[in-house]
Amino acid sequence: MNKNFKIALIPYAEMETILPLVIQLNKGKYPVAVLRSRLKDMLAMGGYQCIGVYDNHKLIACCGFWVLNKLYAGKHVEADNVFVEEEYRSNKIGELMMNWLFEYAKSIDCIGAEVNCYKHNEQGKKFWERHGFVALGYHMIKKI
């Protein structure tokens, strides 16, 4: 396996390149047209960025993130839509993205990071705990 991966912020004009990875992350639950529309709205809001990891020119992993400021957390980054192609897992790509994200967060004066993890994703929960995250509460959602 090639260990010379390139990591970079994905320009807004190329952001739709993450959609095939997001479809895999969500196991096809959302049609590409829905994801494209939501991504367009997210980008229009500002504050959303995404790291891409490339093997040559192939996008193999992504980590979206928001730069936020909340009363309980202060200025922080919130990782979102973190995914690594299955054939590239166990190559420390997640660690590469987190190291990049935490250094970036420090460079823009963030004091921390937060993440949401699906409750059924035990492997993801262990990943976040290995990177210093601790459970603060429940993330709950209601469709209206």
MDTraj code that builds the backbone (N, CA, C; nanometers):
import mdtraj as md
import numpy as np

residues = "MET ASN LYS ASN PHE LYS ILE ALA LEU ILE PRO TYR ALA GLU MET GLU THR ILE LEU PRO LEU VAL ILE GLN LEU ASN LYS GLY LYS TYR PRO VAL ALA VAL LEU ARG SER ARG LEU LYS ASP MET LEU ALA MET GLY GLY TYR GLN CYS ILE GLY VAL TYR ASP ASN HIS LYS LEU ILE ALA CYS CYS GLY PHE TRP VAL LEU ASN LYS LEU TYR ALA GLY LYS HIS VAL GLU ALA ASP ASN VAL PHE VAL GLU GLU GLU TYR ARG SER ASN LYS ILE GLY GLU LEU MET MET ASN TRP LEU PHE GLU TYR ALA LYS SER ILE ASP CYS ILE GLY ALA GLU VAL ASN CYS TYR LYS HIS ASN GLU GLN GLY LYS LYS PHE TRP GLU ARG HIS GLY PHE VAL ALA LEU GLY TYR HIS MET ILE LYS LYS ILE".split()
xyz = np.array([
    [0.0854, -0.1188, 0.0000],
    [0.0000, 0.0000, 0.0000],
    [0.0891, 0.1240, 0.0000],
    [0.0568, 0.2189, -0.0853],
    [0.1296, 0.3454, -0.0950],
    [0.1106, 0.4244, 0.0339],
    [0.2185, 0.4648, 0.0934],
    [0.2098, 0.5416, 0.2185],
    [0.2339, 0.6901, 0.1948],
    [0.2460, 0.7329, 0.0696],
    [0.2704, 0.8728, 0.0370],
    [0.1397, 0.9440, 0.0053],
    [0.0541, 0.9530, 0.1045],
    [-0.0745, 1.0167, 0.0852],
    [-0.0593, 1.1682, 0.0945],
    [-0.1384, 1.2393, 0.0160],
    [-0.1398, 1.3857, 0.0188],
    [-0.2672, 1.4290, 0.0902],
    [-0.2536, 1.5266, 0.1796],
    [-0.3707, 1.5799, 0.2503],
    [-0.3800, 1.7289, 0.2215],
    [-0.5009, 1.7742, 0.1956],
    [-0.5205, 1.9160, 0.1625],
    [-0.6659, 1.9544, 0.1845],
    [-0.6882, 2.0846, 0.2038],
    [-0.8245, 2.1355, 0.2054],
    [-0.8814, 2.1236, 0.0650],
    [-1.0038, 2.0816, 0.0550],
    [-1.0697, 2.0717, -0.0745],
    [-1.1318, 2.2078, -0.1061],
    [-1.0968, 2.2655, -0.2198],
    [-1.1577, 2.3948, -0.2565],
    [-1.3092, 2.3812, -0.2729],
    [-1.3822, 2.4889, -0.2433],
    [-1.5282, 2.4849, -0.2553],
    [-1.5715, 2.4378, -0.3939],
    [-1.5020, 2.4803, -0.4986],
    [-1.5386, 2.4435, -0.6353],
    [-1.5273, 2.2930, -0.6600],
    [-1.4525, 2.2214, -0.5761],
    [-1.4332, 2.0775, -0.5923],
    [-1.5007, 1.9961, -0.4816],
    [-1.5801, 2.0623, -0.4000],
    [-1.6358, 1.9975, -0.2817],
    [-1.7271, 1.8794, -0.3150],
    [-1.7928, 1.8811, -0.4297],
    [-1.8813, 1.7696, -0.4636],
    [-1.8057, 1.6389, -0.4806],
    [-1.6739, 1.6436, -0.4890],
    [-1.5959, 1.5204, -0.5016],
    [-1.6083, 1.4319, -0.3775],
    [-1.6532, 1.4883, -0.2659],
    [-1.6694, 1.4074, -0.1443],
    [-1.7972, 1.3250, -0.1464],
    [-1.8907, 1.3574, -0.2348],
    [-2.0224, 1.2928, -0.2297],
    [-2.0175, 1.1409, -0.2448],
    [-1.9350, 1.0834, -0.3326],
    [-1.9294, 0.9365, -0.3354],
    [-1.8853, 0.8755, -0.2013],
    [-1.7973, 0.9443, -0.1292],
    [-1.7549, 0.8944, 0.0018],
    [-1.8671, 0.9096, 0.1038],
    [-1.9380, 1.0214, 0.0985],
    [-2.0489, 1.0454, 0.1916],
    [-2.1609, 0.9433, 0.1673],
    [-2.1834, 0.9075, 0.0422],
    [-2.2839, 0.8045, 0.0110],
    [-2.2436, 0.6724, 0.0765],
    [-2.1167, 0.6367, 0.0674],
    [-2.0699, 0.5131, 0.1324],
    [-2.0840, 0.5228, 0.2841],
    [-2.0476, 0.6374, 0.3396],
    [-2.0561, 0.6581, 0.4844],
    [-2.1978, 0.6346, 0.5346],
    [-2.2946, 0.6833, 0.4587],
    [-2.4356, 0.6718, 0.4985],
    [-2.5056, 0.5524, 0.4353],
    [-2.4259, 0.4604, 0.3812],
    [-2.4775, 0.3355, 0.3246],
    [-2.5904, 0.3582, 0.2236],
    [-2.5752, 0.4641, 0.1413],
    [-2.6715, 0.4919, 0.0351],
    [-2.8053, 0.5448, 0.0816],
    [-2.8147, 0.5852, 0.2065],
    [-2.9425, 0.6299, 0.2635],
    [-2.9972, 0.7548, 0.1947],
    [-2.9071, 0.8413, 0.1461],
    [-2.9498, 0.9678, 0.0860],
    [-2.9101, 0.9712, -0.0612],
    [-3.0051, 1.0024, -0.1496],
    [-2.9720, 1.0126, -0.2924],
    [-2.8712, 1.1253, -0.3177],
    [-2.7922, 1.1098, -0.4218],
    [-2.6887, 1.2077, -0.4525],
    [-2.7492, 1.3465, -0.4744],
    [-2.8672, 1.3555, -0.5329],
    [-2.9301, 1.4865, -0.5553],
    [-2.9594, 1.5569, -0.4233],
    [-3.0034, 1.4809, -0.3234],
    [-3.0305, 1.5382, -0.1901],
    [-2.8988, 1.5861, -0.1275],
    [-2.7971, 1.5026, -0.1334],
    [-2.6674, 1.5405, -0.0756],
    [-2.6085, 1.6618, -0.1466],
    [-2.6199, 1.6666, -0.2783],
    [-2.5675, 1.7804, -0.3546],
    [-2.6380, 1.9097, -0.3115],
    [-2.7689, 1.9055, -0.2957],
    [-2.8464, 2.0225, -0.2538],
    [-2.8077, 2.0663, -0.1122],
    [-2.7944, 1.9683, -0.0218],
    [-2.7573, 2.0009, 0.1164],
    [-2.6165, 2.0598, 0.1225],
    [-2.5244, 2.0016, 0.0449],
    [-2.3873, 2.0523, 0.0431],
    [-2.3840, 2.1956, -0.0085],
    [-2.4596, 2.2229, -0.1121],
    [-2.4664, 2.3591, -0.1664],
    [-2.5121, 2.4575, -0.0585],
    [-2.6147, 2.4204, 0.0167],
    [-2.6646, 2.5062, 0.1245],
    [-2.5604, 2.5218, 0.2361],
    [-2.4917, 2.4123, 0.2692],
    [-2.3880, 2.4186, 0.3731],
    [-2.2766, 2.5152, 0.3332],
    [-2.2346, 2.5075, 0.2091],
    [-2.1272, 2.5945, 0.1626],
    [-2.1719, 2.7400, 0.1605],
    [-2.2978, 2.7636, 0.1266],
    [-2.3510, 2.9000, 0.1242],
    [-2.3550, 2.9608, 0.2641],
    [-2.3730, 2.8768, 0.3665],
    [-2.3772, 2.9251, 0.5054],
    [-2.2404, 2.9730, 0.5516],
    [-2.1353, 2.9187, 0.4957],
    [-2.0002, 2.9508, 0.5404],
    [-1.9646, 2.8691, 0.6630],
    [-1.8366, 2.8571, 0.6886],
    [-1.7900, 2.7859, 0.8073],
    [-1.7641, 2.6382, 0.7864],
    [-1.8077, 2.5819, 0.6710],
    [-1.7844, 2.4399, 0.6453],
    [-1.6641, 2.4252, 0.5527],
    [-1.5747, 2.3357, 0.5911],
    [-1.4575, 2.3052, 0.5099],
    [-1.4387, 2.1543, 0.5092],
    [-1.3500, 2.1053, 0.4250],
    [-1.3293, 1.9620, 0.4182],
    [-1.1845, 1.9317, 0.3822],
    [-1.1272, 1.8375, 0.4542],
    [-0.9940, 1.7849, 0.4262],
    [-1.0121, 1.6668, 0.3317],
    [-0.9265, 1.6578, 0.2313],
    [-0.9239, 1.5411, 0.1447],
    [-0.7899, 1.4716, 0.1573],
    [-0.7911, 1.3404, 0.1550],
    [-0.6672, 1.2623, 0.1501],
    [-0.6664, 1.1935, 0.0150],
    [-0.5526, 1.2057, -0.0531],
    [-0.5401, 1.1566, -0.1900],
    [-0.4281, 1.0541, -0.2008],
    [-0.4564, 0.9500, -0.2782],
    [-0.3548, 0.8547, -0.3213],
    [-0.3347, 0.8872, -0.4686],
    [-0.2239, 0.9510, -0.4991],
    [-0.2038, 1.0151, -0.6293],
    [-0.3150, 1.1181, -0.6450],
    [-0.4039, 1.1045, -0.7414],
    [-0.5110, 1.2026, -0.7589],
    [-0.6464, 1.1496, -0.7158],
    [-0.6471, 1.0291, -0.6584],
    [-0.7726, 0.9664, -0.6170],
    [-0.8067, 1.0067, -0.4735],
    [-0.9268, 1.0626, -0.4538],
    [-0.9746, 1.0974, -0.3203],
    [-1.0113, 0.9689, -0.2479],
    [-0.9411, 0.9395, -0.1376],
    [-0.9617, 0.8133, -0.0662],
    [-1.0198, 0.8328, 0.0730],
    [-1.0213, 0.9575, 0.1197],
    [-1.0731, 0.9848, 0.2537],
    [-1.1118, 1.1313, 0.2621],
    [-1.2059, 1.1588, 0.3522],
    [-1.2437, 1.2991, 0.3744],
    [-1.2800, 1.3191, 0.5207],
    [-1.2683, 1.4428, 0.5609],
    [-1.3096, 1.4848, 0.6953],
    [-1.3619, 1.6264, 0.6832],
    [-1.4940, 1.6376, 0.6751],
    [-1.5538, 1.7701, 0.6767],
    [-1.5431, 1.8264, 0.8171],
    [-1.5468, 1.9578, 0.8259],
    [-1.5479, 2.0184, 0.9596],
    [-1.6061, 2.1585, 0.9547],
    [-1.6629, 2.1936, 1.0662],
    [-1.7183, 2.3275, 1.0884],
    [-1.6279, 2.3993, 1.1870],
    [-1.6091, 2.5264, 1.1679],
    [-1.5451, 2.6106, 1.2686],
    [-1.6596, 2.6819, 1.3396],
    [-1.6743, 2.6527, 1.4684],
    [-1.7886, 2.6998, 1.5459],
    [-1.7433, 2.7694, 1.6736],
    [-1.8344, 2.8426, 1.7316],
    [-1.8115, 2.9033, 1.8619],
    [-1.9406, 2.8873, 1.9409],
    [-1.9361, 2.8071, 2.0465],
    [-2.0545, 2.7804, 2.1270],
    [-2.0281, 2.8238, 2.2711],
    [-2.1332, 2.8582, 2.3414],
    [-2.1174, 2.9036, 2.4794],
    [-2.0463, 2.7997, 2.5655],
    [-2.0829, 2.6726, 2.5524],
    [-2.0251, 2.5702, 2.6379],
    [-1.8883, 2.5218, 2.5914],
    [-1.8511, 2.5499, 2.4658],
    [-1.7287, 2.4924, 2.4112],
    [-1.6263, 2.5949, 2.3650],
    [-1.6658, 2.7211, 2.3492],
    [-1.5751, 2.8204, 2.2932],
    [-1.5507, 2.7928, 2.1453],
    [-1.4500, 2.8577, 2.0890],
    [-1.4184, 2.8379, 1.9478],
    [-1.3562, 2.6999, 1.9297],
    [-1.4128, 2.6221, 1.8368],
    [-1.3668, 2.4856, 1.8175],
    [-1.3963, 2.4390, 1.6757],
    [-1.3396, 2.3257, 1.6407],
    [-1.3726, 2.2599, 1.5145],
    [-1.4597, 2.1398, 1.5469],
    [-1.5551, 2.1154, 1.4580],
    [-1.6418, 1.9986, 1.4740],
    [-1.6293, 1.9133, 1.3487],
    [-1.5687, 1.7978, 1.3642],
    [-1.5514, 1.7053, 1.2521],
    [-1.6873, 1.6515, 1.2091],
    [-1.7018, 1.6294, 1.0784],
    [-1.8301, 1.5907, 1.0213],
    [-1.8039, 1.5093, 0.8946],
    [-1.8776, 1.4027, 0.8743],
    [-1.8620, 1.3213, 0.7532],
    [-1.7186, 1.2715, 0.7361],
    [-1.6703, 1.2025, 0.8364],
    [-1.5346, 1.1471, 0.8333],
    [-1.5435, 1.0059, 0.7747],
    [-1.4663, 0.9831, 0.6688],
    [-1.4746, 0.8540, 0.6016],
    [-1.3438, 0.8212, 0.5320],
    [-1.3055, 0.6934, 0.5401],
    [-1.1880, 0.6410, 0.4700],
    [-1.2352, 0.5216, 0.3872],
    [-1.1972, 0.5202, 0.2582],
    [-1.2309, 0.4064, 0.1718],
    [-1.1848, 0.2776, 0.2392],
    [-1.2670, 0.1742, 0.2321],
    [-1.2405, 0.0492, 0.3034],
    [-1.1015, -0.0085, 0.2742],
    [-1.0587, -0.0082, 0.1496],
    [-0.9294, -0.0686, 0.1140],
    [-0.8103, 0.0078, 0.1710],
    [-0.8348, 0.1309, 0.2204],
    [-0.7269, 0.2125, 0.2754],
    [-0.7282, 0.2174, 0.4279],
    [-0.8231, 0.1519, 0.4900],
    [-0.8309, 0.1543, 0.6363],
    [-0.7119, 0.0804, 0.6961],
    [-0.6802, 0.1101, 0.8184],
    [-0.5656, 0.0532, 0.8912],
    [-0.4324, 0.1026, 0.8356],
    [-0.4343, 0.2193, 0.7711],
    [-0.3121, 0.2835, 0.7226],
    [-0.2875, 0.4170, 0.7928],
    [-0.3566, 0.4377, 0.9060],
    [-0.3428, 0.5585, 0.9865],
    [-0.3864, 0.6857, 0.9140],
    [-0.4774, 0.6703, 0.8185],
    [-0.5284, 0.7863, 0.7463],
    [-0.6177, 0.8707, 0.8369],
    [-0.6976, 0.8060, 0.9212],
    [-0.7792, 0.8804, 1.0173],
    [-0.6916, 0.9622, 1.1104],
    [-0.5835, 0.9028, 1.1569],
    [-0.4897, 0.9745, 1.2433],
    [-0.4250, 1.0912, 1.1681],
    [-0.3901, 1.0704, 1.0429],
    [-0.3340, 1.1765, 0.9598],
    [-0.4308, 1.2944, 0.9514],
    [-0.5599, 1.2640, 0.9272],
    [-0.6594, 1.3713, 0.9182],
    [-0.6778, 1.4427, 1.0513],
    [-0.6807, 1.3664, 1.1614],
    [-0.7007, 1.4303, 1.2917],
    [-0.5810, 1.5184, 1.3291],
    [-0.4619, 1.4705, 1.3038],
    [-0.3437, 1.5531, 1.3321],
    [-0.3478, 1.6825, 1.2520],
    [-0.3831, 1.6718, 1.1249],
    [-0.3939, 1.7911, 1.0402],
    [-0.5005, 1.8852, 1.0957],
    [-0.6176, 1.8288, 1.1302],
    [-0.7288, 1.9096, 1.1793],
    [-0.6939, 1.9800, 1.3102],
    [-0.6312, 1.9083, 1.4032],
    [-0.5979, 1.9687, 1.5318],
    [-0.4931, 2.0794, 1.5154],
    [-0.3969, 2.0598, 1.4277],
    [-0.2969, 2.1651, 1.4019],
    [-0.3626, 2.2857, 1.3368],
    [-0.4515, 2.2619, 1.2425],
    [-0.5247, 2.3709, 1.1790],
    [-0.6078, 2.4462, 1.2832],
    [-0.6762, 2.3718, 1.3689],
    [-0.7589, 2.4342, 1.4728],
    [-0.6745, 2.5252, 1.5624],
    [-0.5583, 2.4775, 1.6015],
    [-0.4691, 2.5610, 1.6841],
    [-0.4287, 2.6873, 1.6092],
    [-0.4030, 2.6740, 1.4783],
    [-0.3554, 2.7888, 1.3996],
    [-0.4608, 2.8979, 1.3860],
    [-0.5886, 2.8625, 1.4050],
    [-0.6949, 2.9636, 1.3970],
    [-0.7544, 2.9916, 1.5358],
    [-0.6764, 2.9590, 1.6391],
    [-0.7105, 2.9911, 1.7784],
    [-0.8323, 2.9177, 1.8336],
    [-0.8535, 2.7956, 1.7881],
    [-0.9576, 2.7126, 1.8490],
    [-0.9035, 2.6553, 1.9799],
    [-0.9944, 2.6318, 2.0726],
    [-0.9527, 2.5755, 2.2012],
    [-0.9911, 2.4288, 2.2165],
    [-1.0555, 2.3728, 2.1137],
    [-1.0936, 2.2330, 2.1246],
    [-1.1574, 2.1814, 1.9980],
    [-1.2109, 2.0613, 2.0098],
    [-1.2774, 1.9943, 1.8982],
    [-1.3926, 1.9125, 1.9535],
    [-1.4926, 1.8922, 1.8700],
    [-1.6018, 1.8044, 1.9090],
    [-1.6448, 1.7232, 1.7880],
    [-1.7148, 1.6149, 1.8145],
    [-1.7588, 1.5258, 1.7088],
    [-1.8872, 1.4579, 1.7517],
    [-1.9689, 1.4234, 1.6534],
    [-2.0847, 1.3378, 1.6764],
    [-2.0533, 1.2035, 1.6125],
    [-2.0969, 1.0978, 1.6767],
    [-2.0700, 0.9631, 1.6265],
    [-2.2003, 0.8841, 1.6392],
    [-2.2393, 0.8165, 1.5298],
    [-2.3608, 0.7361, 1.5361],
    [-2.3506, 0.6337, 1.6491],
    [-2.4588, 0.6165, 1.7227],
    [-2.4549, 0.5295, 1.8406],
    [-2.4235, 0.3845, 1.8067],
    [-2.4542, 0.3402, 1.6853],
    [-2.4250, 0.2018, 1.6462],
    [-2.2812, 0.1835, 1.5966],
    [-2.2067, 0.2916, 1.5844],
    [-2.0712, 0.2867, 1.5269],
    [-1.9660, 0.2666, 1.6359],
    [-1.9551, 0.1440, 1.6839],
    [-1.8601, 0.1138, 1.7914],
    [-1.7149, 0.1369, 1.7488],
    [-1.6827, 0.1021, 1.6249],
    [-1.5466, 0.1232, 1.5757],
    [-1.5147, 0.2724, 1.5720],
    [-1.6105, 0.3524, 1.5266],
    [-1.5915, 0.4974, 1.5253],
    [-1.5760, 0.5534, 1.6651],
    [-1.6575, 0.5060, 1.7584],
    [-1.6488, 0.5520, 1.8977],
    [-1.5097, 0.5249, 1.9536],
    [-1.4561, 0.4073, 1.9286],
    [-1.3214, 0.3737, 1.9759],
    [-1.2173, 0.4634, 1.9106],
    [-1.2344, 0.4932, 1.7806],
    [-1.1419, 0.5823, 1.7100],
    [-1.1385, 0.7185, 1.7788],
    [-1.2571, 0.7754, 1.8039],
    [-1.2619, 0.9092, 1.8655],
    [-1.2031, 0.9069, 2.0060],
    [-1.2302, 0.8039, 2.0821],
    [-1.1739, 0.7943, 2.2172],
    [-1.0221, 0.7846, 2.2130],
    [-0.9666, 0.7113, 2.1152],
    [-0.8203, 0.7028, 2.1002],
    [-0.7592, 0.8392, 2.0696],
    [-0.8391, 0.9283, 2.0143],
    [-0.7903, 1.0619, 1.9800],
    [-0.8290, 1.1665, 2.0844],
    [-0.8631, 1.1189, 2.2049],
    [-0.8822, 1.2094, 2.3178],
    [-1.0217, 1.2631, 2.3386],
    [-1.1186, 1.2189, 2.2606],
    [-1.2552, 1.2667, 2.2788],
    [-1.3208, 1.1889, 2.3919],
    [-1.4028, 1.2588, 2.4701],
    [-1.4799, 1.1955, 2.5766],
    [-1.6268, 1.2329, 2.5572],
    [-1.7154, 1.1430, 2.5950],
    [-1.8590, 1.1678, 2.5807],
    [-1.9022, 1.2770, 2.6779],
    [-1.9731, 1.3761, 2.6251],
    [-2.0246, 1.4851, 2.7072],
    [-2.1742, 1.4688, 2.7306],
    [-2.2446, 1.4138, 2.6360],
    [-2.3891, 1.3991, 2.6474],
    [-2.4434, 1.3237, 2.5288],
    [-2.5679, 1.3442, 2.4997],
    [-2.6343, 1.2799, 2.3871],
    [-2.6571, 1.3817, 2.2769],
    [-2.6367, 1.3407, 2.1543],
    [-2.6756, 1.4205, 2.0389],
    [-2.8083, 1.3629, 1.9940],
    [-2.9114, 1.4427, 1.9982],
    [-3.0445, 1.3922, 1.9658],
    [-3.1002, 1.4699, 1.8476],
    [-3.1871, 1.4064, 1.7719],
    [-3.2426, 1.4683, 1.6531],
    [-3.3916, 1.4364, 1.6437],
    [-3.4681, 1.5317, 1.5923],
    [-3.6107, 1.5108, 1.5686],
    [-3.6431, 1.5699, 1.4326],
    [-3.7034, 1.4898, 1.3481],
    [-3.7486, 1.5384, 1.2174],
    [-3.8811, 1.6099, 1.2352],
    [-3.8950, 1.7251, 1.1689],
    [-4.0223, 1.7997, 1.1760],
    [-4.0764, 1.8288, 1.0375],
])
top = md.Topology()
chain = top.add_chain()
for i, resn in enumerate(residues, 1):
    res = top.add_residue(resn, chain, resSeq=i)
    for name in ("N", "CA", "C"):
        top.add_atom(name, md.element.get_by_symbol(name[0]), res)
traj = md.Trajectory(xyz[None], top)
